[in-house]
Structure formats: structure tokens, C-alpha cells
Amino acid sequence: MERTTGIATRLADHPTSAISDALDELGIAGAFSGIRAMREGIGRVGGRALPVRFVRKANDPDAWRFGGGVGKPLEVVLKTMKAGDFVVMDLDGATNASAWGGLASRLAQRRGVRGTILWGTCRDLEEIRAVGYPVWAVGVCPRRSRNEFAFGSINQPIDVAGVSVAAGDYVVADESGAVCVPHARADEVLALLARIEAQERALEEQVRDDAVKSWDEV
């Protein structure tokens, strides 16, 4: 666990753009497309992936609950998540209902959860911003999700917009977006990041001095 936490912290020292470059060099599809930070100044967050999948199922009596609050499918997530986790939810890209909102964000924050990524929408955006909990999503929709989704799986591999996410993978997110680093490839990615960022620093110096002769000669 200590090594896992250390790797997540080391990865989060790097911008998601640089991590994405390293993943590309290794032929790993790790950058989530179509997902953005739900507030400016969100900073950079890293943690261990807690993959969750909800399935489309309209009017499921087992998911129904009166009023607002937390839907029954989400209860499983809230009971499982723990400090250091980064919740990644596969909602099939749905934009007509939201499975994550203010109450879930408050509880996640109290538990030490690092953040939430939704391949779908969130709601209660004002509340999420007010408490300062980090959320990345496709967009926003005020409609509750319990009439449109049922629980699918947790801690099982998921595919989010072409990115494979397994329990214990490393997730880093900032205002440029979010990336997933496979657990088994983290050391390779960190080694490449050192090379890539050294190259970036050299190029920045050349740009600053207006002395770029070749983008390859660094």
C-alpha cells in the first residue's frame, strides 16, 4: 500500500499532458476523451482507481427511492470507497441523468477519496464547487439517475471511452483532463516522464531565447 501511494503521488507531480505523452510512447491508450474538470483551479489530483459500472435500466424497482438524496445503485460505491481511491464511473457516456452529486461528494471528501471521474454527467454543481471536491465529467444534468441506471459492478475492469481501467490502476487528473496509468506499467511511465520533461525544459529554454533550430535536437 505504501508503494502504491508513493507511485500515485509521484505521478501526480507531472501534468496530465506529459503523462499522456509517456503513455503514447508506450502505445497505451490512457487519456480520457470528452471529460473535463467541473471547476477552474481544481489543481492536480492522483489516486488509485476504483472502477464502477452502472448499466442502463429504466424504472428498475430495486433502484428506486423517493425524492433526492443518494440512489440505491450509488450506495454500493459509497460503502466501498476509501481514502486514496479515485472513483471512475462508467455511465456509458449518458447525459440524460446524473449518478453523482453533492451528497456523494461530501461523503467522499470526508472519507479521503481523491476525486471522481464520470463517463456521464454530475449534478449539484454549485454544491460540489462549494465544498471543493474534485469532479471530472462529460457535463452536467440536474436529473437523478435511479430511474435510468442499475448497479453493474465495482472493482471490476471497465472501459471508459476506449481507456481500460482496473482496480488499483493510477489515475491523475487536472484542468487539461484525466489519464489512467496501468498499475503494471507505472515504473515505465515514470522513467519516460523524466526523459520527456528534461526535453521539455530544454525546449522551453530555446523558445525563451528564440533559439529553436530543430525540435529534434534536444
C-alpha positions in Angstrom: 0.0 0.0 0.0 2.8 2.4 0.9 4.5 1.8 -2.5 1.1 2.3 -4.3 0.5 5.6 -2.5 4.1 6.7 -3.3 3.7 6.0 -7.0 0.4 7.8 -7.2 2.0 10.9 -5.6 5.0 10.8 -7.9 2.7 10.5 -11.0 0.6 13.5 -9.8 3.8 15.6 -9.7 3.5 15.6 -13.5 0.9 17.3 -15.8 -1.6 15.0 -17.4 -0.3 16.2 -20.8 3.2 14.9 -20.0 1.8 11.6 -18.7 -0.3 11.2 -21.8 2.9 11.7 -23.9 4.6 8.9 -22.0 1.6 6.6 -22.4 1.6 7.3 -26.1 5.2 6.4 -26.4 4.4 3.1 -24.8 1.4 2.5 -27.0 -1.1 2.7 -24.1 -4.5 4.3 -24.6 -4.7 6.2 -21.3 -6.1 9.7 -21.9 -9.9 10.0 -21.3 -11.5 12.0 -24.1 -14.6 14.1 -23.6 -14.2 14.5 -19.9 -13.4 17.9 -18.3 -12.9 19.4 -14.9 -16.0 20.8 -13.3 -14.4 23.9 -11.9 -11.4 26.1 -12.6 -8.5 26.0 -10.1 -9.2 22.3 -9.4 -5.5 21.6 -9.2 -3.9 18.2 -9.9 -5.1 15.0 -8.2 -3.8 11.5 -8.2 -5.0 8.2 -6.7 -5.8 4.6 -7.1 -8.7 3.7 -9.5 -11.9 2.4 -8.0 -13.7 1.3 -11.2 -17.5 1.4 -11.2 -20.0 0.5 -13.9 -23.7 1.3 -13.9 -26.0 -0.3 -16.6 -28.8 1.4 -18.4 -32.1 0.0 -17.0 -35.2 2.2 -16.9 -37.6 2.1 -14.0 -35.9 -0.6 -12.0 -37.8 -1.1 -8.8 -34.6 -2.2 -7.0 -33.0 1.2 -7.8 -36.0 3.4 -6.9 -36.0 5.7 -3.8 -38.2 8.7 -3.0 -37.1 12.2 -3.6 -33.5 13.4 -3.8 -30.6 12.0 -1.8 -28.5 9.1 -2.9 -29.8 6.4 -5.3 -29.5 2.8 -4.3 -27.0 1.9 -7.0 -24.7 4.6 -5.7 -24.9 3.2 -2.1 -22.5 0.3 -3.1 -19.9 2.8 -4.2 -20.2 5.0 -1.1 -19.9 2.0 1.1 -16.8 0.7 -0.7 -14.7 3.8 -1.4 -11.8 4.6 1.0 -9.0 7.0 1.4 -6.7 7.3 -1.6 -9.3 6.0 -4.0 -10.1 7.8 -7.3 -13.7 6.8 -8.3 -14.0 6.2 -12.0 -17.6 5.6 -13.1 -18.7 4.1 -16.4 -22.1 5.5 -17.2 -21.9 4.7 -20.9 -21.5 8.4 -21.6 -25.1 9.2 -20.7 -26.1 12.9 -20.5 -29.8 12.5 -19.6 -29.3 11.7 -15.9 -26.6 12.1 -13.2 -25.4 9.4 -10.8 -23.1 11.7 -8.7 -23.9 14.9 -6.9 -23.4 17.0 -3.8 -24.1 14.4 -1.0 -21.8 11.8 -2.6 -19.1 14.5 -3.0 -19.4 15.5 0.7 -19.1 11.9 1.9 -16.2 11.1 -0.5 -14.4 14.1 0.8 -14.9 13.0 4.4 -13.5 9.6 3.5 -10.4 10.9 1.9 -11.3 9.9 -1.6 -9.1 11.8 -4.1 -11.7 12.6 -6.8 -14.4 11.3 -9.1 -14.4 10.8 -12.9 -17.7 10.3 -14.6 -18.2 8.9 -18.1 -21.5 10.7 -17.8 -22.8 13.8 -16.0 -22.9 15.1 -12.5 -25.4 17.3 -10.7 -25.4 19.7 -7.7 -22.5 21.5 -9.3 -22.8 24.6 -7.1 -22.6 22.3 -4.0 -19.7 20.3 -5.4 -17.8 23.6 -6.1 -18.6 25.0 -2.7 -17.2 22.0 -0.8 -14.2 21.9 -3.1 -14.4 18.2 -4.1 -12.7 17.4 -7.4 -15.0 16.0 -10.2 -14.4 15.4 -13.9 -17.4 14.7 -16.1 -18.8 14.8 -19.6 -21.1 17.6 -18.4 -24.0 18.5 -16.1 -27.6 17.4 -15.8 -29.9 18.0 -12.8 -32.0 14.8 -13.3 -31.4 11.9 -10.8 -30.2 8.6 -12.3 -32.1 6.0 -10.3 -34.8 5.7 -13.0 -32.3 5.2 -15.7 -29.5 3.1 -14.2 -29.0 -0.1 -12.1 -25.8 -1.2 -10.4 -23.4 -3.1 -12.6 -20.1 -3.8 -11.0 -17.4 -2.4 -8.7 -13.7 -3.2 -8.6 -14.0 -5.0 -11.9 -12.3 -3.7 -15.1 -14.2 -1.2 -17.1 -13.7 0.6 -20.4 -14.3 4.4 -20.4 -14.2 6.0 -23.8 -11.6 3.5 -25.0 -9.5 3.6 -21.9 -9.2 0.4 -19.8 -9.4 0.9 -16.1 -8.8 -1.8 -13.5 -8.8 -1.6 -9.7 -5.5 -0.3 -8.4 -4.5 1.5 -11.6 -3.3 5.0 -11.2 -5.4 8.0 -12.1 -4.2 11.6 -12.4 -6.4 14.5 -13.4 -6.1 18.3 -13.8 -7.6 21.1 -15.8 -6.3 19.5 -19.0 -8.2 16.3 -18.4 -7.6 12.9 -16.9 -5.3 9.9 -17.6 -5.1 6.3 -16.4 -1.7 4.6 -15.9 -1.9 0.7 -15.7 -0.6 -0.5 -12.4 1.9 -2.8 -14.0 3.4 -0.1 -16.3 3.8 2.7 -13.7 7.6 2.4 -13.4 8.0 2.6 -17.2 5.8 5.7 -17.4 7.7 7.4 -14.6 11.0 6.7 -16.3 9.8 8.1 -19.6 8.3 11.1 -17.8 11.8 12.0 -16.5 13.1 12.0 -20.1 10.2 13.8 -21.6 10.2 16.6 -19.0 14.0 17.1 -19.4 13.3 17.5 -23.1 10.5 20.0 -22.4 12.8 22.1 -20.2 15.5 22.2 -22.9 12.9 23.3 -25.5 11.4 25.9 -23.1 14.9 27.5 -22.8 15.3 27.5 -26.6 11.8 29.1 -27.0 12.6 31.7 -24.3 15.8 32.6 -26.1 14.2 32.4 -29.5 16.9 29.9 -30.4 15.0 26.9 -31.7 16.9 25.4 -34.6 15.4 21.9 -34.6 12.7 20.3 -32.4 14.7 17.1 -32.6 18.0 18.4 -31.3 17.3 18.3 -27.6 
